[in-house]
Amino acid sequence: MDALDRLVPYYRAFNRLPFVVRRILLVMTFLGSFVVGVKLFPHFENLGLMFLMIAWFGLVWSTGLWRLWKPLAIILAIWLRMNY
């Protein structure tokens, strides 16, 4: 039995959860990653920074904030292309 085959039941159970519950679990996971990154950063900067970046991108994605930033990113890309 492959390692991925053992994870399939958990994946299916996670997908059976309601949408809001799934998002809450993802937000809590990324908040945990943020806490780990903050605790690791003074001792291991590279590893702590990796956890902080994962947490930031994950929180933006899992909370749906990327929908708010997407138009701003498009405007910034257009402005950068016109000026540089």
Phi and psi restraints in degrees (range 20) as a CNS / XPLOR table:
assign (resid 1 and name C) (resid 2 and name N)
       (resid 2 and name CA) (resid 2 and name C) 1.0 -75.2 20.0 2
assign (resid 2 and name N) (resid 2 and name CA)
       (resid 2 and name C) (resid 3 and name N) 1.0 157.2 20.0 2
assign (resid 2 and name C) (resid 3 and name N)
       (resid 3 and name CA) (resid 3 and name C) 1.0 -63.2 20.0 2
assign (resid 3 and name N) (resid 3 and name CA)
       (resid 3 and name C) (resid 4 and name N) 1.0 -36.7 20.0 2
assign (resid 3 and name C) (resid 4 and name N)
       (resid 4 and name CA) (resid 4 and name C) 1.0 -68.2 20.0 2
assign (resid 4 and name N) (resid 4 and name CA)
       (resid 4 and name C) (resid 5 and name N) 1.0 -32.5 20.0 2
assign (resid 4 and name C) (resid 5 and name N)
       (resid 5 and name CA) (resid 5 and name C) 1.0 -64.3 20.0 2
assign (resid 5 and name N) (resid 5 and name CA)
       (resid 5 and name C) (resid 6 and name N) 1.0 -30.4 20.0 2
assign (resid 5 and name C) (resid 6 and name N)
       (resid 6 and name CA) (resid 6 and name C) 1.0 -73.2 20.0 2
assign (resid 6 and name N) (resid 6 and name CA)
       (resid 6 and name C) (resid 7 and name N) 1.0 -23.3 20.0 2
assign (resid 6 and name C) (resid 7 and name N)
       (resid 7 and name CA) (resid 7 and name C) 1.0 -86.8 20.0 2
assign (resid 7 and name N) (resid 7 and name CA)
       (resid 7 and name C) (resid 8 and name N) 1.0 -16.2 20.0 2
assign (resid 7 and name C) (resid 8 and name N)
       (resid 8 and name CA) (resid 8 and name C) 1.0 -58.8 20.0 2
assign (resid 8 and name N) (resid 8 and name CA)
       (resid 8 and name C) (resid 9 and name N) 1.0 -43.4 20.0 2
assign (resid 8 and name C) (resid 9 and name N)
       (resid 9 and name CA) (resid 9 and name C) 1.0 -61.6 20.0 2
assign (resid 9 and name N) (resid 9 and name CA)
       (resid 9 and name C) (resid 10 and name N) 1.0 -37.2 20.0 2
assign (resid 9 and name C) (resid 10 and name N)
       (resid 10 and name CA) (resid 10 and name C) 1.0 -68.4 20.0 2
assign (resid 10 and name N) (resid 10 and name CA)
       (resid 10 and name C) (resid 11 and name N) 1.0 -38.7 20.0 2
assign (resid 10 and name C) (resid 11 and name N)
       (resid 11 and name CA) (resid 11 and name C) 1.0 -63.7 20.0 2
assign (resid 11 and name N) (resid 11 and name CA)
       (resid 11 and name C) (resid 12 and name N) 1.0 -43.4 20.0 2
assign (resid 11 and name C) (resid 12 and name N)
       (resid 12 and name CA) (resid 12 and name C) 1.0 -66.5 20.0 2
assign (resid 12 and name N) (resid 12 and name CA)
       (resid 12 and name C) (resid 13 and name N) 1.0 -38.9 20.0 2
assign (resid 12 and name C) (resid 13 and name N)
       (resid 13 and name CA) (resid 13 and name C) 1.0 -65.9 20.0 2
assign (resid 13 and name N) (resid 13 and name CA)
       (resid 13 and name C) (resid 14 and name N) 1.0 -38.6 20.0 2
assign (resid 13 and name C) (resid 14 and name N)
       (resid 14 and name CA) (resid 14 and name C) 1.0 -64.5 20.0 2
assign (resid 14 and name N) (resid 14 and name CA)
       (resid 14 and name C) (resid 15 and name N) 1.0 -39.7 20.0 2
assign (resid 14 and name C) (resid 15 and name N)
       (resid 15 and name CA) (resid 15 and name C) 1.0 -71.9 20.0 2
assign (resid 15 and name N) (resid 15 and name CA)
       (resid 15 and name C) (resid 16 and name N) 1.0 -20.6 20.0 2
assign (resid 15 and name C) (resid 16 and name N)
       (resid 16 and name CA) (resid 16 and name C) 1.0 -77.2 20.0 2
assign (resid 16 and name N) (resid 16 and name CA)
       (resid 16 and name C) (resid 17 and name N) 1.0 -15.7 20.0 2
assign (resid 16 and name C) (resid 17 and name N)
       (resid 17 and name CA) (resid 17 and name C) 1.0 -69.5 20.0 2
assign (resid 17 and name N) (resid 17 and name CA)
       (resid 17 and name C) (resid 18 and name N) 1.0 154.1 20.0 2
assign (resid 17 and name C) (resid 18 and name N)
       (resid 18 and name CA) (resid 18 and name C) 1.0 -62.7 20.0 2
assign (resid 18 and name N) (resid 18 and name CA)
       (resid 18 and name C) (resid 19 and name N) 1.0 155.7 20.0 2
assign (resid 18 and name C) (resid 19 and name N)
       (resid 19 and name CA) (resid 19 and name C) 1.0 -56.4 20.0 2
assign (resid 19 and name N) (resid 19 and name CA)
       (resid 19 and name C) (resid 20 and name N) 1.0 -45.4 20.0 2
assign (resid 19 and name C) (resid 20 and name N)
       (resid 20 and name CA) (resid 20 and name C) 1.0 -64.7 20.0 2
assign (resid 20 and name N) (resid 20 and name CA)
       (resid 20 and name C) (resid 21 and name N) 1.0 -39.7 20.0 2
assign (resid 20 and name C) (resid 21 and name N)
       (resid 21 and name CA) (resid 21 and name C) 1.0 -65.5 20.0 2
assign (resid 21 and name N) (resid 21 and name CA)
       (resid 21 and name C) (resid 22 and name N) 1.0 -41.3 20.0 2
assign (resid 21 and name C) (resid 22 and name N)
       (resid 22 and name CA) (resid 22 and name C) 1.0 -60.3 20.0 2
assign (resid 22 and name N) (resid 22 and name CA)
       (resid 22 and name C) (resid 23 and name N) 1.0 -45.0 20.0 2
assign (resid 22 and name C) (resid 23 and name N)
       (resid 23 and name CA) (resid 23 and name C) 1.0 -64.0 20.0 2
assign (resid 23 and name N) (resid 23 and name CA)
       (resid 23 and name C) (resid 24 and name N) 1.0 -39.9 20.0 2
assign (resid 23 and name C) (resid 24 and name N)
       (resid 24 and name CA) (resid 24 and name C) 1.0 -63.2 20.0 2
assign (resid 24 and name N) (resid 24 and name CA)
       (resid 24 and name C) (resid 25 and name N) 1.0 -42.0 20.0 2
assign (resid 24 and name C) (resid 25 and name N)
       (resid 25 and name CA) (resid 25 and name C) 1.0 -63.4 20.0 2
assign (resid 25 and name N) (resid 25 and name CA)
       (resid 25 and name C) (resid 26 and name N) 1.0 -40.3 20.0 2
assign (resid 25 and name C) (resid 26 and name N)
       (resid 26 and name CA) (resid 26 and name C) 1.0 -66.1 20.0 2
assign (resid 26 and name N) (resid 26 and name CA)
       (resid 26 and name C) (resid 27 and name N) 1.0 -41.5 20.0 2
assign (resid 26 and name C) (resid 27 and name N)
       (resid 27 and name CA) (resid 27 and name C) 1.0 -62.2 20.0 2
assign (resid 27 and name N) (resid 27 and name CA)
       (resid 27 and name C) (resid 28 and name N) 1.0 -43.1 20.0 2
assign (resid 27 and name C) (resid 28 and name N)
       (resid 28 and name CA) (resid 28 and name C) 1.0 -64.1 20.0 2
assign (resid 28 and name N) (resid 28 and name CA)
       (resid 28 and name C) (resid 29 and name N) 1.0 -37.9 20.0 2
assign (resid 28 and name C) (resid 29 and name N)
       (resid 29 and name CA) (resid 29 and name C) 1.0 -64.0 20.0 2
assign (resid 29 and name N) (resid 29 and name CA)
       (resid 29 and name C) (resid 30 and name N) 1.0 -44.3 20.0 2
assign (resid 29 and name C) (resid 30 and name N)
       (resid 30 and name CA) (resid 30 and name C) 1.0 -72.4 20.0 2
assign (resid 30 and name N) (resid 30 and name CA)
       (resid 30 and name C) (resid 31 and name N) 1.0 -31.1 20.0 2
assign (resid 30 and name C) (resid 31 and name N)
       (resid 31 and name CA) (resid 31 and name C) 1.0 -65.1 20.0 2
assign (resid 31 and name N) (resid 31 and name CA)
       (resid 31 and name C) (resid 32 and name N) 1.0 -37.7 20.0 2
assign (resid 31 and name C) (resid 32 and name N)
       (resid 32 and name CA) (resid 32 and name C) 1.0 -63.0 20.0 2
assign (resid 32 and name N) (resid 32 and name CA)
       (resid 32 and name C) (resid 33 and name N) 1.0 -39.4 20.0 2
assign (resid 32 and name C) (resid 33 and name N)
       (resid 33 and name CA) (resid 33 and name C) 1.0 -64.3 20.0 2
assign (resid 33 and name N) (resid 33 and name CA)
       (resid 33 and name C) (resid 34 and name N) 1.0 -37.1 20.0 2
assign (resid 33 and name C) (resid 34 and name N)
       (resid 34 and name CA) (resid 34 and name C) 1.0 -63.3 20.0 2
assign (resid 34 and name N) (resid 34 and name CA)
       (resid 34 and name C) (resid 35 and name N) 1.0 -44.4 20.0 2
assign (resid 34 and name C) (resid 35 and name N)
       (resid 35 and name CA) (resid 35 and name C) 1.0 -63.0 20.0 2
assign (resid 35 and name N) (resid 35 and name CA)
       (resid 35 and name C) (resid 36 and name N) 1.0 -43.0 20.0 2
assign (resid 35 and name C) (resid 36 and name N)
       (resid 36 and name CA) (resid 36 and name C) 1.0 -61.5 20.0 2
assign (resid 36 and name N) (resid 36 and name CA)
       (resid 36 and name C) (resid 37 and name N) 1.0 -42.4 20.0 2
assign (resid 36 and name C) (resid 37 and name N)
       (resid 37 and name CA) (resid 37 and name C) 1.0 -63.3 20.0 2
assign (resid 37 and name N) (resid 37 and name CA)
       (resid 37 and name C) (resid 38 and name N) 1.0 -40.7 20.0 2
assign (resid 37 and name C) (resid 38 and name N)
       (resid 38 and name CA) (resid 38 and name C) 1.0 -65.8 20.0 2
assign (resid 38 and name N) (resid 38 and name CA)
       (resid 38 and name C) (resid 39 and name N) 1.0 -39.7 20.0 2
assign (resid 38 and name C) (resid 39 and name N)
       (resid 39 and name CA) (resid 39 and name C) 1.0 -71.2 20.0 2
assign (resid 39 and name N) (resid 39 and name CA)
       (resid 39 and name C) (resid 40 and name N) 1.0 -34.3 20.0 2
assign (resid 39 and name C) (resid 40 and name N)
       (resid 40 and name CA) (resid 40 and name C) 1.0 -81.6 20.0 2
assign (resid 40 and name N) (resid 40 and name CA)
       (resid 40 and name C) (resid 41 and name N) 1.0 -26.6 20.0 2
assign (resid 40 and name C) (resid 41 and name N)
       (resid 41 and name CA) (resid 41 and name C) 1.0 -56.3 20.0 2
assign (resid 41 and name N) (resid 41 and name CA)
       (resid 41 and name C) (resid 42 and name N) 1.0 -42.7 20.0 2
assign (resid 41 and name C) (resid 42 and name N)
       (resid 42 and name CA) (resid 42 and name C) 1.0 -65.4 20.0 2
assign (resid 42 and name N) (resid 42 and name CA)
       (resid 42 and name C) (resid 43 and name N) 1.0 -25.2 20.0 2
assign (resid 42 and name C) (resid 43 and name N)
       (resid 43 and name CA) (resid 43 and name C) 1.0 -98.7 20.0 2
assign (resid 43 and name N) (resid 43 and name CA)
       (resid 43 and name C) (resid 44 and name N) 1.0 -44.2 20.0 2
assign (resid 43 and name C) (resid 44 and name N)
       (resid 44 and name CA) (resid 44 and name C) 1.0 -129.0 20.0 2
assign (resid 44 and name N) (resid 44 and name CA)
       (resid 44 and name C) (resid 45 and name N) 1.0 92.5 20.0 2
assign (resid 44 and name C) (resid 45 and name N)
       (resid 45 and name CA) (resid 45 and name C) 1.0 -60.7 20.0 2
assign (resid 45 and name N) (resid 45 and name CA)
       (resid 45 and name C) (resid 46 and name N) 1.0 -44.7 20.0 2
assign (resid 45 and name C) (resid 46 and name N)
       (resid 46 and name CA) (resid 46 and name C) 1.0 -65.1 20.0 2
assign (resid 46 and name N) (resid 46 and name CA)
       (resid 46 and name C) (resid 47 and name N) 1.0 -44.6 20.0 2
assign (resid 46 and name C) (resid 47 and name N)
       (resid 47 and name CA) (resid 47 and name C) 1.0 -68.3 20.0 2
assign (resid 47 and name N) (resid 47 and name CA)
       (resid 47 and name C) (resid 48 and name N) 1.0 -42.2 20.0 2
assign (resid 47 and name C) (resid 48 and name N)
       (resid 48 and name CA) (resid 48 and name C) 1.0 -62.9 20.0 2
assign (resid 48 and name N) (resid 48 and name CA)
       (resid 48 and name C) (resid 49 and name N) 1.0 -40.4 20.0 2
assign (resid 48 and name C) (resid 49 and name N)
       (resid 49 and name CA) (resid 49 and name C) 1.0 -65.1 20.0 2
assign (resid 49 and name N) (resid 49 and name CA)
       (resid 49 and name C) (resid 50 and name N) 1.0 -36.6 20.0 2
assign (resid 49 and name C) (resid 50 and name N)
       (resid 50 and name CA) (resid 50 and name C) 1.0 -62.7 20.0 2
assign (resid 50 and name N) (resid 50 and name CA)
       (resid 50 and name C) (resid 51 and name N) 1.0 -45.0 20.0 2
assign (resid 50 and name C) (resid 51 and name N)
       (resid 51 and name CA) (resid 51 and name C) 1.0 -63.4 20.0 2
assign (resid 51 and name N) (resid 51 and name CA)
       (resid 51 and name C) (resid 52 and name N) 1.0 -39.3 20.0 2
assign (resid 51 and name C) (resid 52 and name N)
       (resid 52 and name CA) (resid 52 and name C) 1.0 -66.4 20.0 2
assign (resid 52 and name N) (resid 52 and name CA)
       (resid 52 and name C) (resid 53 and name N) 1.0 -39.6 20.0 2
assign (resid 52 and name C) (resid 53 and name N)
       (resid 53 and name CA) (resid 53 and name C) 1.0 -67.1 20.0 2
assign (resid 53 and name N) (resid 53 and name CA)
       (resid 53 and name C) (resid 54 and name N) 1.0 -42.8 20.0 2
assign (resid 53 and name C) (resid 54 and name N)
       (resid 54 and name CA) (resid 54 and name C) 1.0 -60.6 20.0 2
assign (resid 54 and name N) (resid 54 and name CA)
       (resid 54 and name C) (resid 55 and name N) 1.0 -42.8 20.0 2
assign (resid 54 and name C) (resid 55 and name N)
       (resid 55 and name CA) (resid 55 and name C) 1.0 -65.0 20.0 2
assign (resid 55 and name N) (resid 55 and name CA)
       (resid 55 and name C) (resid 56 and name N) 1.0 -42.5 20.0 2
assign (resid 55 and name C) (resid 56 and name N)
       (resid 56 and name CA) (resid 56 and name C) 1.0 -65.1 20.0 2
assign (resid 56 and name N) (resid 56 and name CA)
       (resid 56 and name C) (resid 57 and name N) 1.0 -50.3 20.0 2
assign (resid 56 and name C) (resid 57 and name N)
       (resid 57 and name CA) (resid 57 and name C) 1.0 -63.5 20.0 2
assign (resid 57 and name N) (resid 57 and name CA)
       (resid 57 and name C) (resid 58 and name N) 1.0 -40.7 20.0 2
assign (resid 57 and name C) (resid 58 and name N)
       (resid 58 and name CA) (resid 58 and name C) 1.0 -64.8 20.0 2
assign (resid 58 and name N) (resid 58 and name CA)
       (resid 58 and name C) (resid 59 and name N) 1.0 -40.8 20.0 2
assign (resid 58 and name C) (resid 59 and name N)
       (resid 59 and name CA) (resid 59 and name C) 1.0 -67.7 20.0 2
assign (resid 59 and name N) (resid 59 and name CA)
       (resid 59 and name C) (resid 60 and name N) 1.0 -40.0 20.0 2
assign (resid 59 and name C) (resid 60 and name N)
       (resid 60 and name CA) (resid 60 and name C) 1.0 -63.0 20.0 2
assign (resid 60 and name N) (resid 60 and name CA)
       (resid 60 and name C) (resid 61 and name N) 1.0 -41.8 20.0 2
assign (resid 60 and name C) (resid 61 and name N)
       (resid 61 and name CA) (resid 61 and name C) 1.0 -71.0 20.0 2
assign (resid 61 and name N) (resid 61 and name CA)
       (resid 61 and name C) (resid 62 and name N) 1.0 -47.9 20.0 2
assign (resid 61 and name C) (resid 62 and name N)
       (resid 62 and name CA) (resid 62 and name C) 1.0 -72.2 20.0 2
assign (resid 62 and name N) (resid 62 and name CA)
       (resid 62 and name C) (resid 63 and name N) 1.0 -25.4 20.0 2
assign (resid 62 and name C) (resid 63 and name N)
       (resid 63 and name CA) (resid 63 and name C) 1.0 -87.9 20.0 2
assign (resid 63 and name N) (resid 63 and name CA)
       (resid 63 and name C) (resid 64 and name N) 1.0 -11.1 20.0 2
assign (resid 63 and name C) (resid 64 and name N)
       (resid 64 and name CA) (resid 64 and name C) 1.0 86.6 20.0 2
assign (resid 64 and name N) (resid 64 and name CA)
       (resid 64 and name C) (resid 65 and name N) 1.0 9.1 20.0 2
assign (resid 64 and name C) (resid 65 and name N)
       (resid 65 and name CA) (resid 65 and name C) 1.0 -68.6 20.0 2
assign (resid 65 and name N) (resid 65 and name CA)
       (resid 65 and name C) (resid 66 and name N) 1.0 -18.2 20.0 2
assign (resid 65 and name C) (resid 66 and name N)
       (resid 66 and name CA) (resid 66 and name C) 1.0 -63.7 20.0 2
assign (resid 66 and name N) (resid 66 and name CA)
       (resid 66 and name C) (resid 67 and name N) 1.0 -26.1 20.0 2
assign (resid 66 and name C) (resid 67 and name N)
       (resid 67 and name CA) (resid 67 and name C) 1.0 -66.2 20.0 2
assign (resid 67 and name N) (resid 67 and name CA)
       (resid 67 and name C) (resid 68 and name N) 1.0 -30.6 20.0 2
assign (resid 67 and name C) (resid 68 and name N)
       (resid 68 and name CA) (resid 68 and name C) 1.0 -77.4 20.0 2
assign (resid 68 and name N) (resid 68 and name CA)
       (resid 68 and name C) (resid 69 and name N) 1.0 -35.1 20.0 2
assign (resid 68 and name C) (resid 69 and name N)
       (resid 69 and name CA) (resid 69 and name C) 1.0 -84.5 20.0 2
assign (resid 69 and name N) (resid 69 and name CA)
       (resid 69 and name C) (resid 70 and name N) 1.0 -19.2 20.0 2
assign (resid 69 and name C) (resid 70 and name N)
       (resid 70 and name CA) (resid 70 and name C) 1.0 -59.0 20.0 2
assign (resid 70 and name N) (resid 70 and name CA)
       (resid 70 and name C) (resid 71 and name N) 1.0 -47.9 20.0 2
assign (resid 70 and name C) (resid 71 and name N)
       (resid 71 and name CA) (resid 71 and name C) 1.0 -62.2 20.0 2
assign (resid 71 and name N) (resid 71 and name CA)
       (resid 71 and name C) (resid 72 and name N) 1.0 -36.8 20.0 2
assign (resid 71 and name C) (resid 72 and name N)
       (resid 72 and name CA) (resid 72 and name C) 1.0 -65.8 20.0 2
assign (resid 72 and name N) (resid 72 and name CA)
       (resid 72 and name C) (resid 73 and name N) 1.0 -37.6 20.0 2
assign (resid 72 and name C) (resid 73 and name N)
       (resid 73 and name CA) (resid 73 and name C) 1.0 -66.7 20.0 2
assign (resid 73 and name N) (resid 73 and name CA)
       (resid 73 and name C) (resid 74 and name N) 1.0 -37.2 20.0 2
assign (resid 73 and name C) (resid 74 and name N)
       (resid 74 and name CA) (resid 74 and name C) 1.0 -66.3 20.0 2
assign (resid 74 and name N) (resid 74 and name CA)
       (resid 74 and name C) (resid 75 and name N) 1.0 -43.7 20.0 2
assign (resid 74 and name C) (resid 75 and name N)
       (resid 75 and name CA) (resid 75 and name C) 1.0 -63.2 20.0 2
assign (resid 75 and name N) (resid 75 and name CA)
       (resid 75 and name C) (resid 76 and name N) 1.0 -41.7 20.0 2
assign (resid 75 and name C) (resid 76 and name N)
       (resid 76 and name CA) (resid 76 and name C) 1.0 -62.6 20.0 2
assign (resid 76 and name N) (resid 76 and name CA)
       (resid 76 and name C) (resid 77 and name N) 1.0 -41.8 20.0 2
assign (resid 76 and name C) (resid 77 and name N)
       (resid 77 and name CA) (resid 77 and name C) 1.0 -63.9 20.0 2
assign (resid 77 and name N) (resid 77 and name CA)
       (resid 77 and name C) (resid 78 and name N) 1.0 -40.8 20.0 2
assign (resid 77 and name C) (resid 78 and name N)
       (resid 78 and name CA) (resid 78 and name C) 1.0 -64.9 20.0 2
assign (resid 78 and name N) (resid 78 and name CA)
       (resid 78 and name C) (resid 79 and name N) 1.0 -45.2 20.0 2
assign (resid 78 and name C) (resid 79 and name N)
       (resid 79 and name CA) (resid 79 and name C) 1.0 -63.6 20.0 2
assign (resid 79 and name N) (resid 79 and name CA)
       (resid 79 and name C) (resid 80 and name N) 1.0 -41.9 20.0 2
assign (resid 79 and name C) (resid 80 and name N)
       (resid 80 and name CA) (resid 80 and name C) 1.0 -64.5 20.0 2
assign (resid 80 and name N) (resid 80 and name CA)
       (resid 80 and name C) (resid 81 and name N) 1.0 -38.5 20.0 2
assign (resid 80 and name C) (resid 81 and name N)
       (resid 81 and name CA) (resid 81 and name C) 1.0 -66.9 20.0 2
assign (resid 81 and name N) (resid 81 and name CA)
       (resid 81 and name C) (resid 82 and name N) 1.0 -38.1 20.0 2
assign (resid 81 and name C) (resid 82 and name N)
       (resid 82 and name CA) (resid 82 and name C) 1.0 -72.9 20.0 2
assign (resid 82 and name N) (resid 82 and name CA)
       (resid 82 and name C) (resid 83 and name N) 1.0 -32.6 20.0 2
assign (resid 82 and name C) (resid 83 and name N)
       (resid 83 and name CA) (resid 83 and name C) 1.0 -97.1 20.0 2
assign (resid 83 and name N) (resid 83 and name CA)
       (resid 83 and name C) (resid 84 and name N) 1.0 -17.4 20.0 2
